[in-house]
Structure formats: structure tokens, C-alpha cells
Amino acid sequence: MIWDFRGPGAERTAAHHRKHLEEYAQAKALDLGPFGVEIHGEFHALAFLVAGESQVREIREALKPHRGQVYGEQS
């Protein structure tokens, strides 16, 4: 699952969001991961997490990712 952030603070915002994703997984005792941040230029960064297929619906409804992708699939 992917959350996109744009603008001059995108990298900081994505890193902060990643922390919240990890906290959510810990609070819900979910076995998720990896978590990460990718920088796609000066004004675009994203935070992501990898979830098992059985977890996707619950996490999607709770955390409202901007988009999703099958893990390992190229965008």
C-alpha cells in the first residue's frame, strides 16, 4: 500500500507517515512489513507498507492508502 506526498516537505512527511504506519501495525499486533520510504524527486516521496493478501481489506479501510500494488511488481 502506498501513500504519496508532494511538495517541498514530501520526504519529511513520508518519513513521518512511515512511523505512524509502524505504530498502527504494532498497536493492532499485525505482522506487516517491510515498511519504507522512497524518494522520487525533490517534490515527491512516498511511504509504503507490505501486507498479506488477507490483511489488505482491513488496512485499506482503516488507513486509506492512495494506491496499491502487488509486492514485487514494477510500477
Secondary structure, DSSP 8 states (H G I E B T S, - for coil): -EEEEESTTHHHHHHHHHHHHHHHHHHTT-----EEEEE-STTEEEEEE---GGGHHHHHHHH--SB---TT---
